[in-house]
Structures are given as C-alpha cells and as structure tokens.
Amino acid sequence: MASRTAGHLTTAEPVLTAHAVRRAFGPTVVLAGVDLTIARGEVVALLGGSGSGKSTLLRILAGLDGEASGTSVVHGTAAVVFQEHRLLPWKRVAENVGLGLSGADGPGRIRRALAEVGLAERHRAWPAELSGGQAQRVAVARALVREPDLLLLDEPFGALDALTRLRMQILLRRLRAEHGFAALLVTHDVEEALLLADRILLLDEGRIAAELPVDLGPTRTPDDPAFGALRRHLLDRLGVPTT
C-alpha cells in the first residue's frame, strides 16, 4: 500500500493518516491545512519555530483537541509522552506505569516495561524520589506498556540536562529497534531530529513547508560529514545562521 506526505512517497502501510488538519484560536490560524502520513515503523521528526503549531498538531493527532477540523486516523494504538512526565505523585512508579491498564497480564507487562527502561528496582519508589531522567523513563515505560503502534513524543527530553538527554535518545533508538513502533517526535533540537528520525518535516505558517529524508544509516554521529551537511541545511531552512 502506498502513501504520500508532502510529496514524499512511502510504500509501507500507514500507521497514521491526517488530511487538511486545521486549528485556529480566535482569529489566529495555527494550522492551515496539514496533510501527514506516517508509515509503520517510521520515525518522523517535526521541526519548526516556536509557535509554529508543532505541539498543537501532536495534541490533535493524539485525540486531545476536539476543536480542530480535518481528519486524523491512527491505524492501531497510540501512546503519548510529553515534555513533563506527568506522574501522579500519590502513586508509586509501578502504579503510574499501569494507569488504565487492564487484564491479568498487567503486572507482568509493567515489570517488563520498567526493566526495558532500566528501572526494574524502582517499581515501589514514589515519583518524588526519582531524578528528572528517571521520571521521564517512567513516562516512556507508561507508554510502552500499552504496546503502541505509534508513539507521539512532544519534546520528551527538552527539560533534561544534556547528558541525560543523550542517554534518553540512545534509549529511544534501542526501544524503537526492539519494538518496531512508529513515532512522531516534536522537537526544537535539529541534532536530536537527525539522530532519531527517518524523515524530518518542517512546519511553517501552519503547513508542512518541506521534508527531508534522513539517509544516514543506523549508526549516526554529529561528527559525520553527512550529518553536518544535513544539519546546516536544516538550520538554513529554519533561518538560523551557521557561520
């Protein structure tokens, strides 16, 4: 099955399709008709300036904004990870991971999800006892335990220090390789987009203004000349001088 987004043809079955998504807040049009397709297993990064509508679009795709027009369909299950971990302080780590989870296999799934993010021993901890990076790993586990076909990530590492952020990026790459989920990553960080995505979309004036396939292979480092060339190209499209 073929699908198309912003002129780019993909042959994999889509996990998300959106058409003519529009959102206005009073007289201010934030999204002016966005078309988007994400293939199964594909990681797409969404870049754009502050106020360009990135987070608004993600909330719409997650079904959290009923005021938008257009169509948006997830072909399977979706889970969301926000910039803030949003853990309930009165529930322990395992209870936060299992929020809304039903079925006899729930406890086993919770244990496996926490083990995958390296927090198997913290299942009885309270959120206040965790570092920022640990709390965000719990948020990732809470999404993973639902075995999503699509992970929607709204600047999930933006509040972390540089070293913890790098570790979380490595964790996300490993989890994606192991589980094969698709992801839409909203980020301000061009390097993060290049490290994690198969394809990058630029949102400008409420529309997808450009897209860039990221053909860097599975092993990516910022000191790779090809990585640097793509970084400069993206920064130029975003209006950020590189010299």
Secondary structure, DSSP 8 states (H G I E B T S, - for coil): --EEETTEEE-S-EEEEEEEEEEEETTEEEEEEEEEEEETT-EEEEE--TTSSHHHHHHHHTT--TT-EEEEEESS-EEEE-SS----TTS-HHHHHTTT--STTHHHHHHHHHHHTT-GGGTT--GGGS-HHHHHHHHHHHHHTT--SEEEEESTTTTS-HHHHHHHHHHHHHHHHHH--EEEEE-S-HHHHHHH-SEEEEEETTEEEEEEE----S---TTSHHHHHHHHHHHHHTT----
